[in-house]
Amino acid sequence: MKNIVAILGIVLFLTSCKTKESKIVFSTYNESLSIEKQQQHEIKRMRFKVIQSNYLDMNNEFKPFEKALSKFTLTDYQKLKPYLLEKDIPAIQDAVSKGILTYEKIILFYLYRIRRFESDSSKTLHAIISLNPNIINEAKEKDKNRPKTLKSDLYGLPILLKDNINTKGMPTTAGSYALKDNKNTADAFIVKQLKQHGALILGKLNLSEWAYYLCSGCPLGWSAVGGQTLNPYGPKLFETGGSSSGSGVATAANYAVATIGTETSGSILSPSSKNSVVGLKPTIGLLSRTGIVPISSTLDTPGPMTKSIIDNAIVLAAMTGEDLNDPTTIGNYKNTKYTENITDSDFKGKRLGVMKPLLKDSVYSKTIEKLKIAGVEIIEYDPPKLSLNGFTTLLNIDMKHDLPAYLKKYADTQVNIKSVEDITKLNLLDSLARIPYGQQLFVGILKDTTSNKSFEQIKNKLHSDGIAYFKPIMDEHRLDAVLSMNNNHAGFAAVAKYPCLTVPMGYTIQGEPTGITFISYPFSEKKLLQLGYAFEQLIKARKIPKNYE
């Protein structure tokens, strides 16, 4: 009898181990050896001074989910994995409609996955800054109220946002200690749009602090609040790209269905290409910037970052709309069904421009040969010799005025800083923790005394030079798009206000992701997505990071 009782006890114990896991704790780790090793990195800005955040405690972020996650096991996670990992939005919604998934289970899957990797010091990517404490209840509501016919493919699905996008119920820090009290804001316009389409905001993502307009030559993906974001394809080996570093990393690592980034010049294109994901920088004026921490009202735009073209089109459509508080969107809203006819597109008869200097890259040149075989007419040309003189001045003067305007109108009233000068002074009170790489660009903003007249002249010259870089060759050869690589020509596209789409192209010999970038005329997002889909289906380059499968 005693033996039977003992056996039953063992069975019950083993069963409980399968159904309930021990509490996972986020702990700081000794990073000194890693930092010492980084000083030998061939890329100077990869020589980190700090990796972990001095201000973020992920235990606090996961506290609201302790009870729910204690009942969600590794077995549950593995069971859901085939229906979520690397799956596109239509496939996920199909699994929901068949009763395989629920929106609550989807949220638990992603929370479990984030905790699993981010709590492991050997795999943490430092991609997350905060999580929505009400996300599970919101998912339950979506399950309860799910209509028989969905009006939006985003209904009930989790999105992660770059942490310079205002979101009700979560802080918006731009990665800076100066905005640590920016906790109570209204939703940014694009967040309202996403929510109206049924999307759930899972949390906020790390970024290059102040959208990489704080320090000069500092690591991409570093912020005082979030720490050093790492690339899942080669943590501490490859750069994450920036400034939407967390957005690229989180998409690559499957931390949500999709993410949102922002770009001034290359900040979506760079991390998308570096993390083998699809990133769209739309035409200025297609998407609202209201409620987004700015650099430049002239060049800033949000944009979707996803694992596939179809997902990118779905997320883009959900964010569009005219915003009276952002005059650039007035009259520009195109009620375009971006997903319509995308899957019917191919390359036959398409005319694409190729800049000859890029053909020196082996991955790019091999890709161009594949496009030729697929029926693309390739027009090789030497790009015009133009410069971007005054680009820094444009950003300086815009940020000098645009950031105070954001702080006055869209920040939490508890935030006491009012200007760039206030931030620089605050940072100096604890420079080791707040600005370990300095704040040279902020100091440059304060020193810039460019007059309003000169500023307008610089802005207009940059815009005309940007157009001159693309339009003449595109007009002459009737090009559908120009093919760049990664964020190589992001600056010219930015000042021209031309949209860009980066799609995974392949990997270097070392295994670093690289992307092809389609650039075309303003408001040609539909065409770019069609070209991107045809390319995606032809090349099928994206692979999930090896240690994050």
BAFIDREN-942431 format. One line per field, with one value per residue (C-alpha): x negated, y negated, z. Coordinates in Angstrom, 2 decimals, always signed. Example, Ala and Ser with C-alpha at 12.3 -4.5 7.8 and 13.67 -1.06 7.14 Angstrom:
residues 2
u <- [-12.30 | -13.67] .
v <- [+4.50 | +1.06] .
w <- [+7.80 | +7.14] .
//
This chain:
residues 549
u <- [+0.00 | -2.83 | -4.50 | -1.28 | -0.95 | -4.60 | -4.15 | -0.99 | -2.92 | -5.66 | -3.09 | -1.31 | -4.64 | -5.66 | -2.23 | -2.47 | -5.89 | -4.31 | -1.45 | -3.20 | -6.67 | -8.84 | -8.82 | -11.24 | -13.21 | -15.02 | -18.45 | -21.35 | -24.43 | -28.15 | -28.75 | -32.38 | -33.89 | -31.50 | -32.34 | -36.06 | -35.70 | -33.72 | -36.70 | -38.31 | -35.36 | -36.36 | -33.40 | -34.20 | -30.61 | -30.23 | -32.74 | -30.08 | -30.58 | -27.36 | -24.87 | -22.24 | -19.86 | -20.44 | -16.74 | -14.66 | -13.48 | -11.67 | -10.36 | -8.04 | -6.89 | -5.96 | -4.41 | -0.83 | -1.17 | -2.62 | +0.61 | +1.52 | -1.97 | -2.26 | +0.50 | -0.95 | -3.55 | -6.30 | -3.94 | -1.31 | -3.93 | -5.19 | -1.63 | -0.90 | -4.28 | -3.48 | -0.52 | -2.35 | -6.09 | -6.94 | -3.25 | -1.65 | +1.46 | +3.96 | +2.63 | +2.94 | +6.49 | +7.35 | +6.15 | +8.36 | +11.38 | +10.80 | +10.68 | +7.02 | +6.02 | +7.69 | +6.48 | +5.77 | +3.60 | +1.79 | +0.93 | -0.22 | -2.41 | -4.20 | -4.53 | -5.97 | -8.36 | -9.57 | -10.13 | -11.87 | -14.53 | -14.82 | -15.33 | -18.21 | -21.44 | -22.90 | -19.98 | -18.53 | -18.22 | -17.19 | -14.41 | -11.56 | -11.14 | -7.61 | -4.55 | -0.84 | +0.35 | +3.93 | +3.09 | +4.51 | +7.86 | +7.99 | +7.38 | +10.18 | +12.51 | +11.52 | +12.30 | +15.64 | +16.69 | +15.15 | +17.53 | +18.31 | +16.83 | +13.76 | +13.66 | +9.92 | +7.21 | +5.52 | +8.41 | +7.11 | +3.47 | +0.53 | -1.62 | -4.78 | -5.60 | -8.86 | -9.07 | -8.81 | -5.13 | -2.63 | -0.46 | +2.17 | +1.36 | -2.35 | -5.31 | -6.83 | -10.50 | -12.31 | -14.85 | -15.81 | -15.99 | -14.60 | -11.24 | -10.99 | -7.91 | -6.18 | -3.71 | -0.27 | +0.27 | +3.07 | +2.63 | +0.74 | +2.97 | +1.55 | +2.13 | +5.78 | +6.00 | +4.48 | +6.87 | +9.84 | +8.81 | +8.86 | +5.11 | +3.80 | +0.76 | -1.47 | -4.19 | -6.98 | -10.36 | -13.91 | -15.49 | -18.56 | -17.92 | -16.15 | -15.96 | -19.77 | -20.03 | -21.81 | -25.41 | -27.85 | -29.33 | -27.68 | -26.27 | -23.08 | -20.28 | -21.53 | -19.35 | -19.69 | -16.26 | -16.43 | -20.13 | -21.90 | -19.67 | -21.34 | -20.97 | -19.47 | -21.48 | -24.71 | -24.35 | -27.31 | -28.67 | -26.34 | -24.84 | -21.10 | -20.62 | -18.81 | -17.08 | -14.10 | -16.44 | -14.01 | -11.38 | -13.67 | -14.99 | -11.55 | -10.12 | -13.03 | -12.76 | -8.97 | -8.08 | -4.79 | -2.80 | -4.28 | -6.05 | -6.00 | -9.11 | -9.80 | -12.23 | -13.85 | -16.60 | -17.23 | -15.74 | -13.30 | -15.37 | -18.55 | -17.17 | -14.89 | -17.79 | -20.04 | -17.40 | -16.02 | -12.55 | -10.33 | -10.36 | -8.38 | -9.24 | -6.13 | -5.86 | -5.85 | -2.19 | -0.72 | -0.89 | -0.36 | -3.18 | -0.91 | -1.92 | -5.31 | -8.49 | -10.08 | -13.38 | -12.12 | -8.61 | -10.07 | -11.26 | -9.77 | -7.33 | -6.21 | -6.09 | -5.36 | -8.05 | -6.96 | -8.12 | -6.29 | -4.98 | -1.36 | -1.61 | -3.26 | -0.39 | +2.20 | +0.53 | -0.04 | +3.63 | +4.65 | +2.49 | +3.52 | +5.95 | +6.18 | +5.15 | +6.16 | +3.32 | +0.75 | +1.35 | -0.95 | +1.74 | +4.51 | +5.47 | +2.88 | +4.89 | +5.33 | +8.12 | +6.04 | +6.52 | +2.82 | +3.31 | +5.53 | +3.92 | +0.55 | +0.38 | +1.03 | -2.07 | -5.17 | -8.34 | -7.65 | -8.12 | -9.06 | -11.82 | -14.20 | -17.19 | -20.45 | -23.27 | -26.53 | -28.61 | -26.30 | -27.11 | -30.43 | -28.47 | -28.24 | -24.80 | -23.34 | -24.91 | -23.73 | -20.24 | -20.19 | -21.05 | -18.09 | -15.83 | -16.99 | -16.15 | -12.70 | -12.00 | -12.97 | -14.43 | -17.49 | -18.82 | -22.30 | -23.46 | -25.93 | -24.13 | -24.52 | -27.27 | -25.21 | -25.79 | -23.50 | -25.05 | -23.01 | -21.33 | -22.50 | -21.35 | -17.89 | -17.66 | -19.12 | -16.70 | -13.67 | -14.41 | -15.14 | -11.52 | -9.67 | -10.75 | -9.57 | -6.27 | -5.82 | -6.71 | -4.19 | -1.30 | -1.67 | -3.84 | -2.66 | -2.17 | -4.53 | -7.42 | -9.29 | -11.73 | -10.75 | -13.66 | -16.79 | -18.81 | -16.86 | -17.65 | -21.37 | -21.57 | -19.62 | -21.88 | -25.00 | -23.77 | -24.61 | -26.51 | -27.83 | -24.34 | -22.46 | -24.95 | -27.89 | -28.62 | -28.09 | -25.45 | -27.39 | -24.39 | -22.26 | -25.11 | -25.26 | -21.57 | -22.14 | -25.10 | -23.29 | -22.25 | -21.01 | -18.48 | -14.94 | -15.75 | -18.87 | -17.00 | -14.31 | -16.96 | -18.79 | -15.58 | -14.50 | -17.94 | -18.03 | -14.57 | -15.44 | -18.74 | -16.96 | -14.50 | -17.35 | -19.05 | -16.16 | -13.60 | -15.57 | -16.83 | -13.42 | -11.60 | -14.07 | -13.93 | -10.33 | -11.50 | -9.08 | -11.64 | -15.31 | -17.01 | -19.20 | -20.66 | -19.96 | -19.78 | -22.53 | -20.47 | -18.08 | -19.28 | -18.51 | -15.14 | -14.37 | -14.92 | -13.20 | -10.29 | -10.26 | -8.94 | -11.23 | -10.63 | -13.33 | -12.87 | -15.21 | -17.72 | -20.12 | -23.07 | -26.78 | -29.34 | -29.45 | -25.66 | -24.72 | -21.34 | -21.14 | -18.16 | -17.22 | -15.52 | -12.94 | -12.63 | -9.95 | -7.82 | -5.75 | -2.61 | -3.63 | -3.40 | -1.02 | -3.47 | -6.37 | -4.45 | -3.60 | -7.25 | -8.24 | -5.84 | -7.14 | -10.70 | -9.83 | -8.29 | -11.20 | -14.08 | -12.50 | -15.50 | -14.21 | -15.29 | -14.46 | -17.51 | -19.09 | -18.94 | -15.43 | -13.53] .
v <- [+0.00 | -2.35 | -1.61 | -2.45 | -5.75 | -6.57 | -5.82 | -7.95 | -10.76 | -10.57 | -10.55 | -13.59 | -15.39 | -14.69 | -15.75 | -19.03 | -19.66 | -19.37 | -21.70 | -24.28 | -25.70 | -27.37 | -31.15 | -32.74 | -35.70 | -38.32 | -38.84 | -41.11 | -39.32 | -40.04 | -41.78 | -42.79 | -39.94 | -40.62 | -44.32 | -43.56 | -41.26 | -43.89 | -46.26 | -44.08 | -44.40 | -45.67 | -48.08 | -50.91 | -51.59 | -47.92 | -48.45 | -48.63 | -50.37 | -49.00 | -46.27 | -46.08 | -48.87 | -50.84 | -51.62 | -48.71 | -45.77 | -43.23 | -41.49 | -44.48 | -44.23 | -40.54 | -40.84 | -41.30 | -38.01 | -35.78 | -33.91 | -33.36 | -32.29 | -29.92 | -27.87 | -28.15 | -25.42 | -24.55 | -21.88 | -24.56 | -26.72 | -23.89 | -22.97 | -26.50 | -27.06 | -25.52 | -27.91 | -31.12 | -30.95 | -32.59 | -32.50 | -35.44 | -37.23 | -35.45 | -32.04 | -33.00 | -34.26 | -31.06 | -29.03 | -31.19 | -30.65 | -26.87 | -26.95 | -25.98 | -29.35 | -31.97 | -35.54 | -34.86 | -31.86 | -33.96 | -36.58 | -33.94 | -32.38 | -35.66 | -36.60 | -33.16 | -33.44 | -36.91 | -35.84 | -32.63 | -34.41 | -37.75 | -36.11 | -34.01 | -36.03 | -33.97 | -34.79 | -38.08 | -40.69 | -43.62 | -44.34 | -45.10 | -48.26 | -47.79 | -45.53 | -46.31 | -45.14 | -44.69 | -42.72 | -39.36 | -40.86 | -42.75 | -39.48 | -37.79 | -40.60 | -40.07 | -36.37 | -37.11 | -39.67 | -38.14 | -38.68 | -35.86 | -37.90 | -39.95 | -43.50 | -43.67 | -41.01 | -42.67 | -41.92 | -40.45 | -40.29 | -41.70 | -44.55 | -45.93 | -49.63 | -51.54 | -53.39 | -56.85 | -56.30 | -57.48 | -54.68 | -55.01 | -52.94 | -52.58 | -54.94 | -56.56 | -57.21 | -57.42 | -55.39 | -58.43 | -58.89 | -62.38 | -60.87 | -58.27 | -60.09 | -60.21 | -57.56 | -59.04 | -60.09 | -59.74 | -57.28 | -58.54 | -58.83 | -55.67 | -53.76 | -54.84 | -53.59 | -50.23 | -49.81 | -50.73 | -47.82 | -45.54 | -45.27 | -44.73 | -46.72 | -44.19 | -46.58 | -49.00 | -48.34 | -49.47 | -51.88 | -53.95 | -56.71 | -59.79 | -57.87 | -57.91 | -61.67 | -61.96 | -60.73 | -60.62 | -57.28 | -55.43 | -51.88 | -51.37 | -50.10 | -51.56 | -53.55 | -54.43 | -52.96 | -49.81 | -48.98 | -47.57 | -45.85 | -42.83 | -41.20 | -37.66 | -36.53 | -37.36 | -38.92 | -41.25 | -40.23 | -42.00 | -45.48 | -45.72 | -48.67 | -51.71 | -53.62 | -51.21 | -48.56 | -46.86 | -46.77 | -44.92 | -42.56 | -41.76 | -41.02 | -38.76 | -36.90 | -36.44 | -38.46 | -39.66 | -39.43 | -42.74 | -45.84 | -49.55 | -51.62 | -55.23 | -56.71 | -60.05 | -58.66 | -54.91 | -54.13 | -51.54 | -50.42 | -49.82 | -47.52 | -45.75 | -44.80 | -43.92 | -41.58 | -39.97 | -41.52 | -43.59 | -47.31 | -50.06 | -53.73 | -55.38 | -58.70 | -61.63 | -62.48 | -59.01 | -58.26 | -60.66 | -61.63 | -63.07 | -61.76 | -60.49 | -61.86 | -63.75 | -64.55 | -66.29 | -67.29 | -67.56 | -63.95 | -61.80 | -59.00 | -55.79 | -52.54 | -48.79 | -46.16 | -42.58 | -39.10 | -39.18 | -41.54 | -40.54 | -41.42 | -44.73 | -45.65 | -44.72 | -46.79 | -49.76 | -49.84 | -49.86 | -52.90 | -55.22 | -58.10 | -61.88 | -63.56 | -67.18 | -67.59 | -66.60 | -68.80 | -66.66 | -63.97 | -66.25 | -65.32 | -62.54 | -59.70 | -57.06 | -54.60 | -51.93 | -48.25 | -47.53 | -43.77 | -43.66 | -41.91 | -41.64 | -37.87 | -38.22 | -40.35 | -39.11 | -40.54 | -40.09 | -43.37 | -45.31 | -47.88 | -48.34 | -50.64 | -49.27 | -51.51 | -50.11 | -50.63 | -48.26 | -45.40 | -45.03 | -43.36 | -39.63 | -39.07 | -42.04 | -41.10 | -37.48 | -38.73 | -40.99 | -37.99 | -36.09 | -39.05 | -39.07 | -35.38 | -36.12 | -38.57 | -41.90 | -44.52 | -45.79 | -49.25 | -49.75 | -53.32 | -55.48 | -57.56 | -61.34 | -62.87 | -64.84 | -65.51 | -66.09 | -69.32 | -70.80 | -67.54 | -67.82 | -71.44 | -70.38 | -67.87 | -70.30 | -73.12 | -70.85 | -69.04 | -72.32 | -73.34 | -70.05 | -68.37 | -71.25 | -71.24 | -67.53 | -68.03 | -70.84 | -69.22 | -65.42 | -64.53 | -63.67 | -66.79 | -65.21 | -65.60 | -68.73 | -69.08 | -71.65 | -71.75 | -70.10 | -72.26 | -70.92 | -67.36 | -67.99 | -69.50 | -66.60 | -64.04 | -65.69 | -65.04 | -61.34 | -61.10 | -57.55 | -56.07 | -58.44 | -59.31 | -56.87 | -57.68 | -61.43 | -63.71 | -65.38 | -65.74 | -67.42 | -69.84 | -70.45 | -71.35 | -73.98 | -75.46 | -75.64 | -79.26 | -78.85 | -81.56 | -80.78 | -82.07 | -79.91 | -76.92 | -77.17 | -77.48 | -74.40 | -72.41 | -73.32 | -72.56 | -69.17 | -68.33 | -69.29 | -67.38 | -64.32 | -64.38 | -64.94 | -61.81 | -59.57 | -61.24 | -61.98 | -58.41 | -56.99 | -59.23 | -58.64 | -54.85 | -54.56 | -52.68 | -51.04 | -51.47 | -51.87 | -48.98 | -50.03 | -47.86 | -48.06 | -51.76 | -52.87 | -55.64 | -56.37 | -59.97 | -60.86 | -59.10 | -60.93 | -64.45 | -63.55 | -62.20 | -59.01 | -55.80 | -52.82 | -49.13 | -46.78 | -43.03 | -40.23 | -39.50 | -37.02 | -36.67 | -37.36 | -34.57 | -35.39 | -34.97 | -38.63 | -39.49 | -41.92 | -43.46 | -44.80 | -48.20 | -49.32 | -53.12 | -54.79 | -57.91 | -59.47 | -57.52 | -54.44 | -52.17 | -49.77 | -49.29 | -48.81 | -46.15 | -44.34 | -44.39 | -43.32 | -40.38 | -39.17 | -39.46 | -37.69 | -34.75 | -34.52 | -34.74 | -33.38 | -34.68 | -35.07 | -32.47 | -32.53 | -33.22 | -29.88 | -30.16 | -31.65 | -28.87] .
w <- [+0.00 | +0.91 | -2.45 | -4.32 | -2.45 | -3.20 | -6.91 | -7.05 | -5.37 | -7.98 | -10.80 | -9.34 | -8.95 | -12.55 | -13.79 | -11.89 | -13.44 | -16.88 | -16.07 | -13.95 | -14.39 | -11.77 | -11.64 | -14.09 | -12.78 | -14.83 | -13.28 | -14.10 | -15.36 | -15.45 | -18.76 | -18.18 | -20.23 | -23.12 | -23.10 | -22.97 | -25.98 | -27.88 | -27.77 | -30.44 | -32.83 | -36.26 | -36.29 | -33.92 | -32.87 | -31.90 | -29.10 | -26.40 | -23.07 | -21.60 | -22.58 | -19.84 | -18.92 | -15.73 | -15.42 | -16.74 | -14.61 | -16.76 | -13.62 | -13.19 | -16.79 | -16.41 | -12.96 | -14.33 | -16.22 | -13.49 | -12.77 | -16.42 | -17.44 | -14.47 | -16.12 | -19.62 | -20.06 | -22.48 | -23.83 | -24.52 | -26.22 | -28.43 | -29.38 | -30.65 | -32.26 | -35.69 | -36.07 | -35.08 | -35.67 | -39.03 | -40.03 | -41.83 | -40.63 | -42.93 | -41.80 | -38.13 | -38.58 | -40.44 | -37.43 | -35.19 | -37.42 | -37.24 | -33.46 | -33.28 | -31.82 | -29.68 | -29.29 | -25.62 | -26.53 | -29.12 | -26.50 | -24.02 | -26.70 | -27.41 | -23.74 | -23.02 | -25.96 | -25.02 | -21.41 | -22.49 | -24.52 | -22.76 | -19.33 | -20.69 | -20.53 | -23.39 | -25.70 | -24.51 | -27.27 | -25.04 | -27.51 | -25.10 | -23.03 | -21.68 | -21.95 | -21.91 | -18.44 | -19.71 | -22.84 | -21.68 | -20.69 | -23.98 | -25.84 | -23.90 | -24.97 | -28.59 | -28.27 | -26.66 | -29.28 | -32.38 | -35.31 | -37.70 | -40.53 | -39.71 | -41.06 | -40.43 | -40.61 | -37.62 | -35.27 | -32.00 | -33.11 | -31.11 | -32.43 | -30.82 | -31.17 | -31.23 | -27.93 | -29.45 | -30.34 | -27.72 | -26.38 | -23.69 | -20.60 | -21.38 | -21.07 | -24.15 | -23.43 | -26.80 | -24.82 | -22.75 | -19.00 | -19.61 | -20.63 | -17.85 | -16.49 | -19.89 | -18.72 | -19.31 | -22.90 | -25.39 | -28.24 | -31.27 | -34.33 | -35.93 | -32.67 | -32.70 | -36.27 | -35.37 | -32.46 | -34.64 | -36.85 | -33.82 | -33.23 | -29.70 | -28.58 | -26.85 | -25.77 | -26.62 | -28.20 | -27.63 | -30.11 | -30.72 | -28.16 | -29.55 | -32.84 | -33.10 | -32.86 | -29.52 | -29.77 | -32.67 | -33.71 | -30.83 | -31.12 | -33.09 | -30.88 | -27.61 | -25.23 | -21.56 | -20.79 | -22.89 | -22.93 | -25.99 | -28.53 | -30.10 | -33.51 | -33.28 | -36.33 | -34.52 | -31.06 | -30.43 | -33.86 | -36.29 | -35.93 | -35.33 | -37.62 | -36.30 | -35.09 | -35.14 | -33.77 | -31.42 | -34.15 | -36.54 | -33.87 | -32.39 | -35.84 | -36.73 | -33.41 | -33.72 | -30.61 | -32.17 | -35.37 | -36.57 | -35.33 | -36.09 | -36.61 | -37.54 | -40.03 | -40.67 | -42.87 | -42.91 | -39.50 | -40.88 | -43.87 | -41.86 | -39.10 | -41.57 | -43.81 | -40.86 | -39.40 | -42.57 | -42.36 | -44.63 | -43.87 | -45.57 | -45.31 | -46.77 | -48.57 | -46.16 | -45.69 | -46.08 | -42.34 | -39.44 | -37.08 | -34.38 | -30.95 | -32.10 | -30.51 | -33.42 | -34.99 | -38.09 | -39.14 | -42.64 | -42.93 | -40.13 | -40.87 | -39.15 | -41.09 | -40.74 | -40.19 | -40.80 | -41.76 | -45.10 | -47.75 | -47.22 | -43.53 | -44.38 | -46.68 | -44.05 | -41.32 | -43.65 | -44.63 | -40.97 | -40.14 | -42.97 | -42.59 | -42.70 | -39.46 | -38.96 | -36.48 | -39.11 | -42.17 | -44.34 | -44.42 | -45.65 | -49.19 | -49.30 | -47.82 | -50.47 | -49.71 | -51.38 | -50.67 | -50.48 | -50.36 | -53.45 | -56.45 | -54.68 | -55.14 | -58.87 | -59.47 | -61.27 | -62.79 | -66.48 | -68.30 | -65.16 | -65.62 | -62.69 | -62.36 | -60.97 | -59.76 | -61.16 | -57.98 | -56.05 | -58.43 | -56.60 | -53.80 | -54.51 | -52.94 | -54.83 | -58.19 | -57.96 | -57.12 | -60.18 | -62.38 | -60.91 | -61.68 | -65.30 | -65.62 | -64.17 | -66.99 | -65.45 | -67.72 | -65.87 | -66.67 | -65.26 | -64.69 | -62.80 | -60.15 | -60.30 | -58.19 | -55.71 | -52.03 | -49.07 | -47.85 | -45.03 | -44.02 | -40.40 | -40.31 | -41.45 | -38.60 | -36.06 | -36.73 | -37.08 | -33.80 | -32.01 | -32.70 | -33.16 | -29.91 | -27.65 | -29.59 | -28.83 | -25.16 | -24.85 | -26.67 | -26.50 | -23.49 | -19.98 | -17.85 | -15.29 | -17.73 | -16.65 | -19.53 | -22.17 | -24.61 | -25.98 | -23.59 | -20.60 | -21.70 | -22.13 | -18.63 | -17.10 | -18.78 | -17.35 | -13.79 | -14.27 | -17.52 | -16.98 | -16.77 | -19.08 | -21.82 | -21.71 | -25.36 | -24.97 | -26.48 | -29.29 | -31.60 | -28.93 | -28.27 | -32.03 | -32.06 | -29.37 | -31.25 | -34.59 | -35.23 | -38.82 | -39.66 | -40.81 | -44.29 | -44.64 | -43.22 | -45.90 | -48.60 | -47.30 | -47.07 | -50.59 | -52.05 | -50.35 | -51.67 | -55.24 | -55.09 | -53.74 | -56.63 | -59.09 | -57.76 | -58.85 | -61.13 | -64.33 | -64.74 | -63.77 | -66.24 | -69.07 | -68.83 | -67.59 | -64.50 | -62.10 | -59.33 | -58.54 | -56.76 | -53.86 | -51.11 | -47.38 | -46.46 | -48.87 | -50.47 | -47.63 | -47.30 | -50.91 | -50.73 | -47.49 | -48.82 | -52.12 | -50.06 | -52.11 | -50.48 | -49.99 | -49.38 | -48.08 | -48.59 | -47.39 | -50.18 | -48.61 | -46.26 | -46.39 | -46.06 | -42.35 | -42.10 | -41.81 | -43.38 | -46.27 | -48.04 | -51.43 | -51.37 | -53.93 | -54.33 | -56.43 | -56.94 | -54.12 | -53.16 | -55.14 | -52.09 | -53.85 | -56.72 | -54.29 | -52.38 | -55.63 | -56.68 | -53.18 | -53.24 | -56.60 | -55.28 | -52.03 | -53.89 | -56.31 | -53.84 | -50.60 | -48.66 | -45.12 | -42.58 | -38.89 | -36.67 | -35.79 | -32.00 | -31.96 | -33.71] .
//
